Amino acid sequence: MSFTRQDEIRPDDQYYWVTQNQDGSYTGTPKALEDKEESDENGNPMYVKVLGTVDGKPAMVDSTERLITKGLKSNWIARVNHNTNMTLIPTDWYVIRKVERSIDIPADVATYRAKVIAWCTATKASITAVTTVEQLKEINLGVSI
């Protein structure tokens, strides 16, 4: 039987591997912050599998690319990049117009884009600098442009 204790808050799955104990409490194990190059049980490096051939038949074979499990920092930096790109999309046409036809970008648009890019750069630097999951959570709780 599984039940949840009403007085306990479940740890955030974005940051922790969460298990529910028999008494309904939770155990949260912090996820890795850093990327990890994977190795097999004998310590040999693992590689990304790709479709190839073995004995003339299609098969999954090792590529030359090391298998890397992304840590929280890489995942959050990717989110920041994505959010920044999505935020800039509505004004990208001004940049394209400038490049293609030499029509100036309005000052307010240029200022806005610079602010978004500065936020992105600063946020990624903050994420890179963290050493604990708690520090990472603090950065992401206050994310706004």
Secondary structure, DSSP 8 states (H G I E B T S, - for coil): -----TT-----TTTEEEEE-TTS-EEEEE--SS-EE-B-TTS-B-EEEEEEEETTEEEEEEEEEE-EE--HHHHHHHHHHHHHHHHHHHHHHHHHHHHHH-----HHHHHHHHHHHHHHHHHHHHHHH--SHHHHHHHHHT---
